[in-house]
Amino acid sequence: MSVVIVGAGVAGAAAALAAQAAGARVLVASGPPGASALCAGAWDVAFDPKAVRGDRSDARPTIETAAQRLAALRRQHPYARLGLGAAREAHAAVLSRLGAYASIVWEAPLALVATDLGAVRTTATAQSSVLRLDSLPAGTRVAVVELAGYRELDALHVAQSLTDWATETRADLTFVPVEVDFLTRRSDALLAPHEIARMVEASDGVARLGAALSDARTRLPFGAALLPGVLGVADAATIVDRLRALAGVPVGEMLAGPGTPQGLRLHAAIEALLADIPQAPARVVGVDVERHRARAVRLEDGTVVAASAVVLATGRFLGGGLVKEGRVREPILDLPLYLDGRPATLVGAPFGADPTALFGQGVFDRHDALRLGVGWDDRLRPLGRDGAVAAANLFAAGDLLEGHDPTTDGSGLGVAATTGFWAGRWAAEARGA
Amino acid sequence: MVATSAEPPAQFDAVIIGGGVNGTGIARDLSLRGAKVALFEKHDFGFGASGNSSGMIHGGPRYLEKDADVTRRSCIDSGYIQRIAPHLLFRIPFLLPARSPRRLFEYDTFFDAYDVFQPLKRGKRHTVLTRDEVRTLEPGLSDAIVGAVTFDEWGIDGARLCIANVVDAREHGASVANHHEVEAIVRGAGGAVRGVVVKDLVGGGRRTVTAPIVVNAGGAWGPKIAALTGLTVKMRPGKGIHLVLDRRIGNYAVSATAVDGRTIFAEPWQNVSLVGTTDDDYYGSLDDLRATVDEVQYLLQSMESVLPGIRQARIIGTTVGVRPTLYRYGVLEDDLSRDHVIYDHDRDGVPGLFSLVGGKLASYRELAEEASDAVAARSGNPTRCSTHLRPLPGGDREIDPRALAERFGIAEYAARRLVYRHGSRAERVLAPILSDPRLRATTCTCEPVLEAEVRWAVREEMAQSCEDVGRRTRLGLGPCGGMRCAAKCAQIVAQETGRSPAWARAEMTDFLAARFVARRPALDGDQVRQEELAIARHRLAGGLP
C-alpha cells in the first residue's frame, strides 16, 4: 500500500518528496493542473506586513523577518502554527529538488522583481530567468525591452511606471523603453507567450535576440535588460546565460501573467521531480474512511486504490480543492470548512449560498472565500464534523488549508512547500498497520 | 427681468440633457434638420437603460393584448432601424415552449395575430413545433415540454446604437459631450428657459450654455432633472437586471414563465447569452446600480423550469438598468404601459423645457421624431424629419469581413466583430494599421478587440475610460472579466489622453472593481475559480495595496 498524495502542485510534490524520503511507497493521484501551473516566476515566502507604499527600496527586511512578522500577525497561518524552523527545513529539501529556483538565504533581504504591469514587488527567490533588480549596481540604466509587434507588453508604459517606482522609493535605477526586432512574420503579433518562447528556443532564436539586444545597446547604452516572460520553457536557465553573454549585460524577465512560460516552467520542474514516483493521472473523487483511518482513495475512472495514508493537496478553488455549487464545500470528503481557526458559518439564501457573504464588496478586499479552507490540527490533519481529526492518517497541505490567503500574505508557494513537506513526512510516519 | 438688446444670441437652438438612445436620437434628428444643438450626458452614452436592456428591438408581442398600438408602432420603427443601421441588427429566433397541447394551441392562435406585424420589421412568420422537433433544435429543454411556437426578433447593441446616433449628430454640427453634468437650468423672463450650467466631470470647470429650449431626455434621471426647475415629473422607475453567461448556450432564445407568472427568456446575444429580465419599482441610487442575490436567484429558478441545466452555466456578470416607465398608481410593474409621453412644460410655467417619459428601445426613433417635431415647431424650423431615411454611420453599405481580414492581416472573426460594431466604417478603424502594424495586436482576446479599435474608441467616439471603451467594444465584458485586458486598455487610454502610468493603474483597478461588482451577486461554480485567479494575478503583479 502507498501513501497517496492527492494533487500534483507544489504542495503535492513536496509531500511526495518527503513521504518518499521517509521511506514510504508513494502514489500521486492528480487531475489537471491547478494554481501552480498558473504562477509567475516568483517564489513567495512572505510579504512584509509592515511594508508601506513608498518605503525606500533598500529598506527591505530579511526573508526571515518578513516571515516572522507575518506569523506574528496571522496566528492561524502555517508559519505561526508550525514554526519557521519547519518552513526552513521544508524549503531546503524542496527547492533543491525543484531546481528551477535559486536557493533561499533566509538572512538575506527580500529580492526585488518587476512585473509586466509595471510594478515592483518583493519576493524570496525567483526562477533564474527573472531579473532581480536588487542585484543591479546603483545607477544602472535598465532597458525595458519590447519585442516589436508583440503588444502584450507596452515598454513605454512599463518603463514610465517603473521610473515612478524608482522615484517613489529612491531606488538608484533608471528605466528606458527599448524596442527590438525579433518577430519575423506579420502574424507573429498574434502569438501567445509560450509560442514566442518556442521561437526563442528555436535554433537561431537566442542568437537573433542576443544580437538584437547587443545592437540596441550601441544606439542607447543600458546596463541591464528587462524582457517579457518569453525566454524559453525547457531551456530557460541556459537561455538567459547565453543572452547575457551576447548582450554583455544582465538580462532577465519581468514577472508575467497566468498561462505564460513562467508557470509552465514550474509545472515542468514538478513533473521532473515526480518523474520517478508512481502517478495516477485521475482526479480523486472520494476517500474511504473506516474506524478512524483512511483506507483507500476512489478515482474518477472508478479505480479504488488502497492507501496507508492520504495527503490532500488539492488546492482551493482553482485546483478544485474547494468548489462552490450553490454552497461552498470540500468535494472529496465534505470536510467542514474553517475560517480564522473556527468553523465557518456560511450564510445561505434559500436557493443557494450567498456569494455576497463570501466575497467583500471591493474586488481587492480580504475575501472570506479566499481564506476559507479545511481546519487542521498541529500535525496538518484536517478536522471532521465533531472538531476532532477526520482520520488518524489523513493529512492536508497547501491552499486547501485555512489560515492563509496567498493573495494578501505573499506566502503561496512558501506555504505549499512547508505544509506539503511536513504533511508528507507525517503521513509516512502515520502509515502504520 | 426683461431681455435687453445687449444680450447675445443663444449659442444653441436646443440643449439636450441625456445621452441614451432618446437623447442621442433627438440630437441626430435635430442636427439633420439643420438645428444647432448641444447634448450633455452625465456618465457615458448608453450608460443607463439604453445600454443595459435585453439588447433587442423587439416588437413586444406581449403588449399585443393590452396595447396593440405599442406593438404596431414598435414593429414599424423596428423596420426603420433595420433600414438605417442594418449592420447593428442580428436575428434572434425565439422558442416559446408549451407544457400542454392546450397551451400550444393558445400560443399558436396568439402568434397568428403577431404575424400581422412581422412584415413591418421583416420578421418571419411563426411556426409550431412538435415535441421531437423542438428537442432536436434545443436538446436542453425540460422533459415537460410538449412543443413550442417559434417567432422572430432582432437583436441589437444598444450602446452602439447610441454611439452611432451621437456621432452622426456631431458630424452634422452638434456639440456633444459625455462626462458632463447639467447642474442648473437657467431661466429668464417669465420663467422661460435660457440655457444650462454644465460641469465637466473629467476636466473640471463649469460653464453656462445658452439655448431657448432644453430637452430633458434623462431617462430614469428625468424627474431629478425636471426638479432643477422645481417641477415634478412623475415616473415609475423600473429596475431590470440580466445575467450574462459566458457563451451562447443555444442557437435560439428560449422563453419561460417565471415563478411569479412573468415571462422571461434566455437569449444568445453577440458572444454571450443574456437571461432576463426583472421589473421592480426602484427607489435607490441611479448612479450605482447593483443586481441583488434575490434577483439573480429569481431568474435562475425561473429559467430552470424550462432549461434544467441553466445552473451549470457560468455567469460572468450582470447588467442593470432602470426603465423610465410611465407613471400610474395601483398597477403591477409588468402591466404598466410602455408608451411614451412628451411633456411640454410651457403649461407648467417653464416655457422651453420638454421632458420625455417612457418609451422602448424599438421605437426610440419615433419618440425622437416626435420630440424633435415639438422642438422644431417651437424654434420655427420647418425642416421635416429624415432619420428614417438616412443611414446611421456605418449603415450605408455592406462590408465583406473576409476581404477586410485579408487586406489588414487580422483574423476573420475579429473582422466580423468589427464590422458588426462599425459597419462600413470598419475600414476607417483599421486604416492606421497600414502605417503602424502594432495596432493589429489584440487587446481583448475574449471578444476580440484589436488595439486599433481601442484607440478609435478614444479618438473618435469620446471614450475616456476603460468602462467607456467596454461600452463601445465589449472589451472586458467577456469571460475574463478584464483580467487579461484591463491593464492594456488602461495603458492605451492613458496614452491617448495624455495621462500618467499612475492614472492607468488606478483606471485598471477601477475597471476591475466595477466588473467585480457586476459579477458578485451571481458568483458560483467556475466563475469563482476565475475570480481567485484574477484577484491573485492583479494583487501580486499590480503593486496594489
Interface residues (C-beta under 8 A of the other chain):
Chain A: A35 L38 A40 A42 D44 R53 T115 D116 L117 G118 A119 V120 R121 A148 G149 Y150 R151 E152 D154 L156 H157 Q160 S161 D164 W165 R186 S187 A189 L190 L255 G257 P258 R316 F317 L318 G320 V323 K324 E325 G326 A349 P350 F351 G352 D354 P355 T356 L358 F359 Q361 G362 V363 F364 H367 A369 L370 P406 T407 T408 G410 G412
Chain B: V293 D294 Q297 L300 Q301 R311 G409 A411 P437 R438 R440 A441 T442 T443 E451 M483 R484 A487 K488 Q491 I492 A494 Q495 S500 P501 A502 A504 R505 M508 T509 L512 A513 R515 F516 V517 R520 P521 A522 L523 D524 G525 V528 R529 E531 E532 L533 I535 A536 R537 H538 R539 L540 A541 G542 G543 L544 P545
